Amino acid sequence: MTTLAPMSKSYETTSEVPDRANGVAPAARQSGQLSGGRDAPGLSPRHRRLRLPAVPRLRRPPPGTPAGIEYHELTRKPGAATARVVCTDYCPERIEIQEIADIAAFVAVHRPDWSRVRWIHVEGLQDRDVIRALAEKYRLHPLAIEDMLDGAHRPKLDDYPGIDELPGRLFVVAGRVQQLEGCLQAEQLSLFLGRNTLLTFEQVASPAIEEVRRRLQSSRSRLRGNDASFLLYALLDAVVDRLFPVLDEVSARLEAAEEEVLTRPDPQSLPAIHRIKRDLVAIRRVAWPMRELIAELQRERHECLSEITQTYFRDLYDQCVQAIDLIETYREIASAVAETHVSVVSNRTNEIMKVLTVIGTIFIPLTFLAGIYGMNMPIPENGWRYSYPVFWAVCLGIAGLMLWRFRRGGWL
């Protein structure tokens, strides 16, 4: 049975998820043009300015800044966007989804007795009041809070063991890539795993979150019959699956670039190939550490990770390996296409220079004859009535002979 609380609203499509990307620090996002929108995939038109992904830069606090962010430091700045908080409680027989409007009232109420797993998702990291309330409620570690708010952290796994009565938690940083308005963007998804609770934080709405939430609404879903760690696996699996449509788009652009280089080389081809290579580097910076993260989750023995979940992590690891294999293959093809473009352009230039050289070589003896008979001095042949036609006959004969020799030698 599926019930919705009075203070909640349900949704089924990603189009209802608002875009809260405004206000994100530029250093926290690696973006670049992925495709040409409605244009043919691959190469941009001549009149369109080429947009490249930003060069990755490490954003660090000023020297001497203490590590971690304490709870009292989480203060909301004026004009900050309001975060969207969605809480999902479920068990095999029942699910309840609610969008939280009053965070203080929400954290004051405990999880329902019937709920086996509680999933709290926060979209938008500018609202520090929401983050502080959840951090105090679930005792999130200051170091994990700092990494979560960093926004451009490398995918990793941190184990924060329990202290006294506080349960231990796993802090997972996952990287994802998605296409927004024709641009490739890398975003961070932060996850805090407890025994029965999973907290997720992200800046921009991800289709993977909505996909998992829709799966939960089905009573036949395997998610409903497992613990919170299986929900963690499902989210990471959705994130990794999102890499393959992006790689398919890159593959289509690469095929278009290769065809254009081989059939009609253009000066705009090389910048477009360079953009593809930069996009592949950006995807690789997400996929490679994600493989290490999944491998560590597969080996980690933790009170919050069930054996069933770790079995499924093996399949997820295989998907990461497949994605990385595709990335490396595309990088090699892109490098080969770039080298082919340079070779084709060089050969084309050599052909032009060869034709010009042949033309210049033909005119060397003709210029010599014209220079002699064009001198302003008495020449014996000038008095001969057939000197002019004989001069043209000799010039044409020399030109024809040289053309025949060049063609026989394979120069033309």
FENWO-V616920 format. One record per backbone hydrogen bond with DSSP energy under -0.5 kcal/mol. NH is the residue of the N-H (numbers start at 0). CO is the residue of the C=O. If there is no record, write none. Layout:
nh->(NH,NH)
co->(CO,CO)
This chain:
nh->(2,2,7,15,16,17,19,23,27,28,29,30,31,32,33,34,38,42,47,51,53,58,59,64,68,72,73,74,79,83,84,84,85,86,87,88,89,90,94,95,97,99,99,102,105,106,107,108,114,115,116,117,118,119,119,120,120,121,122,123,123,127,130,131,132,133,134,135,136,137,138,139,144,145,146,147,148,149,150,150,155,157,159,159,160,162,165,168,169,170,170,171,171,172,173,173,175,177,179,179,182,183,184,184,185,186,186,188,189,190,191,192,192,193,193,197,198,199,200,201,202,208,209,210,211,212,213,214,215,216,217,220,223,224,225,227,229,230,231,232,233,234,235,236,237,238,239,240,241,242,243,243,244,245,246,247,248,249,250,251,252,253,254,255,256,257,258,259,260,261,262,263,268,269,270,271,272,273,274,275,276,277,278,279,280,281,282,283,284,285,285,286,287,289,290,291,292,293,294,295,296,297,298,299,301,304,305,309,310,311,312,313,313,314,315,316,317,318,319,320,321,322,323,324,325,326,327,328,329,330,331,332,333,334,335,336,337,338,339,340,341,342,343,344,345,346,347,348,349,350,351,352,353,354,355,356,357,358,359,360,361,362,363,363,364,365,366,367,368,369,370,371,372,373,374,376,381,382,383,386,389,390,391,392,393,394,395,396,397,398,399,400,401,402,403,404,405,406,407,408,409,410,411)
co->(0,94,4,12,13,15,17,20,24,25,185,28,183,50,181,181,35,40,44,49,30,56,57,61,141,69,70,72,76,122,82,99,120,97,118,95,116,93,0,88,86,84,97,100,101,102,103,105,111,89,89,195,87,117,197,85,118,199,83,121,201,125,126,127,128,129,130,131,132,133,134,134,140,141,142,143,144,145,146,147,172,170,157,168,158,165,162,159,192,157,168,169,190,155,171,188,186,184,177,182,179,31,177,182,29,175,184,173,200,171,198,169,190,191,196,117,191,119,189,121,187,205,205,206,207,208,209,210,211,212,214,217,220,221,222,194,226,226,227,228,229,230,231,232,233,234,235,236,237,239,239,240,240,241,242,243,244,245,246,247,248,249,250,251,252,253,254,255,256,257,258,259,265,265,266,267,268,269,270,271,272,273,274,275,276,277,278,279,280,281,282,282,283,285,286,287,288,289,290,291,292,293,294,295,299,301,303,305,306,307,308,309,310,310,311,312,313,314,315,316,317,318,319,320,321,322,323,324,325,326,327,328,329,330,331,332,333,334,335,336,337,338,339,340,341,342,343,344,345,346,347,348,349,350,351,352,353,354,355,356,357,358,359,360,360,361,362,363,364,365,366,367,368,369,371,374,378,379,380,383,385,386,387,388,389,390,391,392,393,394,395,396,397,398,399,400,401,402,403,404,406,405,405)
